[in-house]
Amino acid sequence: MVDARITETRYYDGHGTKKFALLEKGQGLRIQDLHKFDEYHFENVYICKVINPSDQSKNHGVHDGMLVKVYSEYLEVA
């Protein structure tokens, strides 16, 4: 079950690790929690779990179930 989709292909911060995750436009995510409210960008940051990553994402170290931080600007909630 997918809660949200990525709206822009880019690198996103991994949660709990010092790694980045390449996620492509349309990539499915499950929203786990609200991480924080970023006062500088004036928007919410969510912790999301990657669902069924693309081959391109897998080549950059993304795996199914990986947690990433995503700004609400880059999320399309289903």
N, CA, C and O of each residue as an XYZ file, in Angstrom:
312
protein
N       0.834     -1.179      0.000
C       0.000      0.000      0.000
C       0.886      1.252      0.000
O       1.790      1.378      0.825
N       0.625      2.152     -0.908
C       1.416      3.371     -1.053
C       0.608      4.553     -0.528
O      -0.536      4.759     -0.933
N       1.217      5.339      0.388
C       0.555      6.519      0.943
C       0.841      7.772      0.128
O      -0.003      8.662      0.026
N       2.041      7.836     -0.454
C       2.463      9.048     -1.153
C       3.430      8.689     -2.278
O       3.955      7.577     -2.338
N       3.651      9.645     -3.156
C       4.588      9.473     -4.265
C       5.517     10.679     -4.330
O       5.141     11.790     -3.954
N       6.733     10.444     -4.811
C       7.729     11.496     -4.992
C       7.360     12.321     -6.226
O       6.967     11.764     -7.252
N       7.487     13.648     -6.127
C       7.129     14.515     -7.257
C       8.342     15.007     -8.037
O       8.186     15.614     -9.096
N       9.558     14.755     -7.528
C      10.766     15.224     -8.216
C      11.909     14.232     -7.998
O      12.178     13.827     -6.866
N      12.582     13.842     -9.086
C      13.730     12.951     -8.982
C      14.901     13.726     -8.404
O      15.323     14.740     -8.962
N      15.427     13.238     -7.271
C      16.556     13.889     -6.606
C      17.068     12.984     -5.491
O      16.518     11.913     -5.237
N      18.130     13.435     -4.833
C      18.663     12.707     -3.685
C      17.967     13.189     -2.420
O      17.776     14.389     -2.225
N      17.592     12.251     -1.569
C      16.938     12.550     -0.311
C      17.786     12.004      0.830
O      18.501     11.019      0.650
N      17.716     12.635      2.009
C      18.475     12.196      3.176
C      17.907     10.903      3.729
O      16.693     10.749      3.863
N      18.798      9.977      4.048
C      18.380      8.762      4.731
C      18.161      9.064      6.205
O      18.909      9.850      6.785
N      17.165      8.465      6.819
C      16.890      8.690      8.243
C      17.682      7.692      9.076
O      17.620      6.487      8.833
N      18.424      8.190     10.054
C      19.189      7.322     10.948
C      20.530      6.895     10.386
O      21.289      6.207     11.069
N      20.842      7.285      9.162
C      22.120      6.963      8.545
C      22.673      8.217      7.899
O      21.944      9.183      7.673
N      23.945      8.199      7.605
C      24.555      9.335      6.914
C      24.664      9.015      5.427
O      25.718      9.194      4.816
N      23.569      8.544      4.860
C      23.522      8.173      3.451
C      22.440      8.973      2.746
O      21.542      9.535      3.372
N      22.552      9.006      1.437
C      21.550      9.649      0.607
C      20.857      8.588     -0.230
O      21.429      7.536     -0.516
N      19.631      8.867     -0.616
C      18.853      7.927     -1.424
C      18.366      8.635     -2.675
O      17.741      9.692     -2.592
N      18.653      8.052     -3.841
C      18.134      8.586     -5.093
C      16.739      8.017     -5.296
O      16.563      6.809     -5.453
N      15.754      8.899     -5.290
C      14.375      8.482     -5.526
C      13.865      9.186     -6.772
O      14.059     10.388     -6.953
N      13.208      8.412     -7.627
C      12.723      8.941     -8.895
C      11.280      9.413     -8.780
O      10.537      8.978     -7.900
N      10.901     10.301     -9.676
C       9.538     10.821     -9.705
C       8.562      9.653     -9.841
O       8.743      8.780    -10.690
N       7.534      9.644     -9.006
C       6.542      8.580     -9.027
C       6.838      7.431     -8.072
O       6.013      6.531     -7.916
N       8.015      7.448     -7.424
C       8.391      6.401     -6.471
C       7.387      6.347     -5.328
O       7.029      7.388     -4.777
N       6.931      5.165     -4.963
C       5.961      5.000     -3.889
C       6.619      5.016     -2.518
O       7.696      4.453     -2.319
N       5.946      5.675     -1.573
C       6.425      5.776     -0.197
C       5.279      5.526      0.764
O       4.114      5.732      0.425
N       5.612      5.085      1.952
C       4.639      4.986      3.042
C       5.095      5.965      4.120
O       6.212      5.854      4.625
N       4.244      6.917      4.473
C       4.593      7.912      5.483
C       4.566      7.245      6.856
O       3.548      6.688      7.268
N       5.703      7.311      7.560
C       5.820      6.701      8.880
C       5.476      7.689      9.988
O       4.738      7.360     10.916
N       6.023      8.919      9.883
C       5.883      9.863     10.980
C       6.234     11.274     10.508
O       6.910     11.452      9.495
N       5.770     12.261     11.251
C       6.184     13.638     11.025
C       7.490     13.832     11.779
O       7.519     13.702     13.003
N       8.572     14.140     11.072
C       9.887     14.282     11.697
C      10.009     15.610     12.421
O      10.351     15.649     13.603
N       9.730     16.704     11.712
C       9.828     18.031     12.316
C       9.178     19.048     11.385
O       8.806     18.739     10.253
N       9.056     20.262     11.894
C       8.633     21.391     11.069
C       9.868     22.236     10.834
O      10.468     22.734     11.787
N      10.258     22.407      9.579
C      11.447     23.181      9.227
C      11.057     24.654      9.120
O      10.355     25.055      8.193
N      11.519     25.448     10.076
C      11.153     26.864     10.110
C      11.824     27.666      9.002
O      11.296     28.696      8.585
N      12.961     27.219      8.526
C      13.650     27.931      7.445
C      12.887     27.792      6.127
O      12.667     28.779      5.425
N      12.485     26.567      5.798
C      11.730     26.316      4.562
C      10.227     26.461      4.779
O       9.458     26.480      3.818
N       9.811     26.561      6.035
C       8.421     26.730      6.438
C       7.529     25.609      5.893
O       6.482     25.864      5.297
N       7.965     24.365      6.110
C       7.167     23.202      5.717
C       7.540     21.997      6.571
O       8.568     21.995      7.247
N       6.692     20.974      6.532
C       6.905     19.754      7.316
C       7.907     18.835      6.642
O       8.018     18.795      5.417
N       8.636     18.096      7.473
C       9.556     17.065      6.998
C       9.028     15.731      7.532
O       8.834     15.566      8.736
N       8.799     14.782      6.619
C       8.242     13.481      6.987
C       9.302     12.386      6.893
O      10.220     12.454      6.076
N       9.151     11.381      7.747
C       9.952     10.164      7.643
C       9.102      9.174      6.866
O       7.986      8.844      7.266
N       9.650      8.700      5.740
C       8.908      7.809      4.854
C       9.685      6.528      4.600
O      10.916      6.529      4.596
N       8.962      5.439      4.389
C       9.551      4.147      4.066
C       9.410      3.920      2.560
O       8.323      4.069      2.004
N      10.515      3.560      1.908
C      10.519      3.317      0.465
C       9.810      1.994      0.173
O      10.076      0.978      0.814
N       8.903      2.027     -0.806
C       8.161      0.836     -1.216
C       8.564      0.486     -2.645
O       8.404      1.304     -3.551
N       9.088     -0.726     -2.854
C       9.434     -1.231     -4.182
C      10.260     -0.234     -5.011
O       9.753      0.316     -5.988
N      11.527      0.006     -4.632
C      12.351      0.987     -5.357
C      12.636      0.565     -6.800
O      12.645     -0.623     -7.124
N      12.868      1.557     -7.651
C      13.184      1.288     -9.055
C      14.608      0.731     -9.171
O      15.387      0.804     -8.220
N      14.938      0.182    -10.328
C      16.279     -0.357    -10.556
C      17.341      0.731    -10.439
O      18.420      0.493     -9.897
N      17.037      1.930    -10.948
C      17.986      3.045    -10.850
C      18.254      3.389     -9.388
O      19.396      3.656     -9.014
N      17.220      3.386     -8.567
C      17.381      3.661     -7.137
C      18.191      2.561     -6.457
O      19.038      2.838     -5.608
N      17.926      1.314     -6.835
C      18.671      0.186     -6.252
C      20.154      0.284     -6.581
O      20.998     -0.090     -5.767
N      20.478      0.788     -7.774
C      21.886      0.962     -8.159
C      22.579      2.004     -7.296
O      23.808      2.014     -7.218
N      21.827      2.873     -6.651
C      22.385      3.899     -5.767
C      22.218      3.535     -4.296
O      22.319      4.405     -3.431
N      21.964      2.259     -4.000
C      21.955      1.775     -2.625
C      20.621      1.826     -1.906
O      20.572      1.564     -0.704
N      19.550      2.150     -2.587
C      18.231      2.184     -1.955
C      17.686      0.760     -1.879
O      17.811     -0.009     -2.832
N      17.085      0.415     -0.749
C      16.480     -0.909     -0.602
C      15.045     -0.764     -0.095
O      14.675      0.266      0.468
N      14.260     -1.791     -0.298
C      12.867     -1.794      0.138
C      12.814     -1.655      1.654
O      13.478     -2.409      2.366
N      12.041     -0.711      2.153
C      11.926     -0.493      3.594
C      12.877      0.554      4.140
O      12.847      0.850      5.334
N      13.720      1.120      3.291
C      14.666      2.152      3.722
C      13.898      3.402      4.160
O      12.929      3.797      3.511
N      14.330      4.021      5.259
C      13.687      5.230      5.756
C      14.403      6.465      5.217
O      15.631      6.546      5.251
N      13.628      7.420      4.722
C      14.171      8.662      4.181
C      13.377      9.849      4.725
O      12.215      9.716      5.108
N      14.034     11.017      4.750
C      13.372     12.262      5.147
C      12.970     13.004      3.880
O      13.795     13.235      2.996
N      11.693     13.377      3.797
C      11.174     14.037      2.601
C      10.365     15.266      3.016
O       9.484     15.185      3.871
N      10.682     16.409      2.392
C       9.900     17.622      2.619
C       8.532     17.471      1.961
O       8.405     16.819      0.925
N       7.515     18.075      2.562
C       6.149     17.967      2.038
C       6.046     18.516      0.620
O       5.153     18.117     -0.128
N       6.938     19.420      0.237
C       6.968     19.982     -1.112
C       7.165     18.896     -2.166
O       6.662     19.018     -3.282
N       7.897     17.829     -1.817
C       8.232     16.770     -2.768
C       7.336     15.543     -2.625
O       7.632     14.499     -3.207
N       6.245     15.647     -1.860
C       5.321     14.528     -1.671
C       3.975     14.823     -2.313
O       3.444     15.930     -2.215
N       3.443     13.812     -2.966
C       2.077     13.872     -3.499
C       1.309     12.793     -2.748
O       1.500     11.603     -2.997
N       0.448     13.204     -1.837
C      -0.270     12.261     -1.000
C      -1.424     11.650     -1.772
O      -2.217     12.358     -2.394
N      -1.509     10.312     -1.726
C      -2.557      9.600     -2.491
C      -3.858      9.539     -1.716
O      -4.841      8.981     -2.203
